Amino acid sequence: MSSGLECDIVGLSDGRWFYILERSDTPKNAFDWRAEDPSVGGPFMSADAASKGLMRKHQNPGGYNSYKITVEEAIADPDLKRSIEKALGRELEFPPLPDEPVEIASILYGSGQRRRPDGTILRFSQNEDGTASVKSTASFSPNAEVLGTARISAKRDAASIVVTPEGDLPLDFMPMLQEIAAGRCRSVYPGELLFIKDIEEPDTSLTLGM
């Protein structure tokens, strides 16, 4: 019989995997079970090894959420950082800056929806190549008018982060794109230089992943 406890199997971009398991005495009205000193284990060499390590020490939770994340993102998440450091028995160190440009637009923009003051909506999605796509609509309605779309690239190297949107979004959408990128950059890549270009004409050879 499974315990029914919440459980995450988390893989870091450097190849280390961990399990994070809700404690049985966690208050049922807790805002986030991860903040309630969960049971942890790792590092393991793979998601499968982390799952087996979990089962060796704990009752089967009945399922788990498995995902990968960069070390930088993990450090920016206080609860996740604390759990991983508990498993490691030491501080989770910030990795060296990349020598070659790395695509991070999907990290900066994620997936979801943002509402502008004028009521229009920005819908973000993550692409397999690490870029992000955004579509603006007149409202939340599934049949709302599409105002524009863009593919966003964000290249990070040892010198800076350069964000390049390509598409037909109106220019007055740029302030929100800048605000989102700047806020996420301060959280995940503190102290690094960020440059955001104006919207460029789309490359017709690319297909937006919306």
C-alpha positions in Angstrom: 0.0 0.0 0.0 1.3 3.4 -0.9 1.8 6.3 1.5 0.1 8.9 -0.7 2.9 11.4 0.2 4.0 14.1 -2.2 7.4 13.3 -3.8 9.7 14.9 -6.3 12.6 13.3 -8.2 14.8 16.2 -9.2 17.7 16.1 -11.6 20.3 18.9 -11.8 21.9 20.0 -15.0 25.3 18.6 -13.8 23.9 15.1 -13.7 23.1 14.7 -10.0 19.6 13.4 -9.0 17.8 13.7 -5.7 14.5 12.6 -4.2 12.4 14.9 -2.0 9.6 13.3 0.0 6.9 14.9 2.1 7.0 14.0 5.8 4.1 12.1 7.1 3.6 14.6 9.9 3.5 17.6 7.5 0.4 19.8 8.3 -2.3 19.2 5.7 -2.9 22.9 5.4 0.8 23.7 4.7 1.3 26.2 1.9 4.2 24.2 0.4 5.1 20.7 1.8 8.7 21.3 0.5 9.1 24.0 3.1 8.3 21.6 6.0 11.7 19.8 6.3 11.0 16.9 3.9 12.9 13.7 3.7 15.7 13.8 1.1 18.2 11.6 -0.5 21.0 11.9 -3.0 23.0 12.6 -5.1 22.2 9.7 -7.4 23.5 9.1 -11.0 20.0 8.9 -12.6 16.3 9.4 -12.0 15.9 5.6 -11.8 18.7 5.4 -9.2 17.0 8.1 -7.2 13.7 6.3 -7.4 15.3 3.0 -6.2 17.1 4.9 -3.4 13.7 6.3 -2.3 12.1 2.9 -2.2 14.9 1.4 -0.2 14.4 3.9 2.7 10.7 4.8 2.5 7.3 3.4 1.8 6.2 3.8 -1.8 4.5 7.2 -2.1 2.4 5.9 -5.0 4.0 8.1 -7.6 6.2 11.1 -8.0 6.9 14.2 -10.1 10.2 14.0 -12.0 11.9 16.9 -13.6 15.3 18.4 -14.5 16.5 21.9 -13.5 19.7 23.9 -13.8 21.8 24.4 -10.7 21.2 28.1 -11.0 17.5 27.6 -10.9 17.7 25.3 -7.9 19.8 27.9 -6.0 17.1 30.5 -6.8 14.4 28.3 -5.2 14.9 28.6 -1.4 13.0 25.4 -0.5 14.6 23.3 -3.3 18.1 24.6 -2.5 17.6 23.8 1.2 16.5 20.3 0.4 19.4 19.6 -1.9 21.9 21.0 0.5 20.4 18.8 3.2 21.0 15.8 1.0 24.5 16.9 0.1 25.5 17.9 3.6 27.0 21.1 2.3 26.2 24.3 0.3 25.0 24.0 -3.3 27.7 25.9 -5.2 27.0 28.3 -8.1 28.5 26.7 -11.3 31.2 28.5 -13.4 30.0 30.9 -16.1 29.7 29.2 -19.5 32.5 29.8 -22.0 30.2 29.2 -25.0 26.7 30.8 -25.4 23.9 28.8 -23.8 20.2 29.2 -24.6 18.2 30.2 -21.5 15.0 31.9 -22.8 12.8 29.1 -21.6 14.3 29.7 -18.1 13.7 33.5 -18.2 10.2 33.3 -19.5 8.9 29.9 -18.5 5.3 28.9 -19.5 2.1 30.5 -18.4 0.1 33.7 -18.9 0.6 37.3 -17.9 -2.1 40.1 -18.1 -1.2 43.6 -19.1 -2.9 46.7 -17.6 -4.9 47.2 -20.8 -6.4 43.7 -20.5 -4.4 42.0 -23.2 -2.7 38.7 -22.5 0.8 37.3 -23.1 0.9 33.5 -23.3 4.4 32.0 -22.9 5.6 28.5 -23.8 8.9 26.7 -23.7 10.5 25.2 -26.8 12.7 22.1 -27.0 15.7 24.1 -28.1 15.6 26.3 -24.9 14.0 29.2 -26.6 10.6 30.6 -25.6 7.5 31.5 -27.6 5.0 34.2 -26.8 1.6 34.9 -28.2 -0.5 38.0 -27.4 -4.3 37.9 -27.4 -6.9 40.5 -26.8 -8.3 38.5 -23.8 -8.2 35.2 -21.9 -10.9 33.8 -24.3 -9.8 30.8 -26.4 -11.3 32.6 -29.4 -9.7 36.0 -28.6 -8.0 37.9 -31.4 -4.3 37.2 -31.8 -2.4 40.5 -31.6 1.1 39.1 -32.4 3.6 36.3 -31.8 7.3 36.1 -31.2 10.1 33.6 -30.7 12.5 34.7 -28.0 16.2 33.7 -27.8 18.4 34.5 -24.7 22.1 33.6 -25.1 24.1 33.5 -21.9 27.9 33.4 -21.8 30.7 34.5 -19.4 30.2 38.2 -20.5 26.4 38.8 -20.5 22.9 37.6 -21.3 21.5 38.9 -24.6 17.7 38.5 -25.2 16.5 38.7 -28.9 12.8 38.6 -29.6 11.8 37.9 -33.3 8.2 38.3 -34.4 5.4 40.7 -35.0 4.4 41.7 -31.4 3.6 45.4 -31.1 6.5 47.5 -29.7 4.4 48.5 -26.7 4.7 44.9 -25.4 8.5 45.3 -25.0 8.3 46.8 -21.5 6.6 43.7 -20.1 9.1 41.4 -21.9 11.9 43.4 -20.4 10.4 43.4 -16.9 9.9 39.6 -16.9 13.4 38.9 -18.1 15.0 41.4 -15.7 13.2 40.0 -12.7 14.1 36.4 -13.5 17.7 37.3 -14.3 18.0 39.0 -10.9 16.7 35.8 -9.2 18.6 33.1 -11.2 21.7 34.9 -12.5 22.4 37.7 -9.9 24.9 40.3 -10.9 25.1 39.2 -14.6 24.7 41.8 -17.3 21.4 41.7 -19.3 20.8 43.2 -22.7 17.4 43.1 -24.3 17.1 43.9 -28.0 14.0 45.4 -29.7 11.7 43.0 -31.5 13.2 42.0 -34.8 11.5 40.7 -38.0 10.8 37.0 -37.7 13.0 34.4 -39.5 10.5 32.8 -41.9 12.5 29.5 -41.8 11.5 29.1 -38.1 8.2 27.8 -36.8 6.8 29.1 -33.5 6.2 26.4 -30.9 2.9 27.7 -29.6 
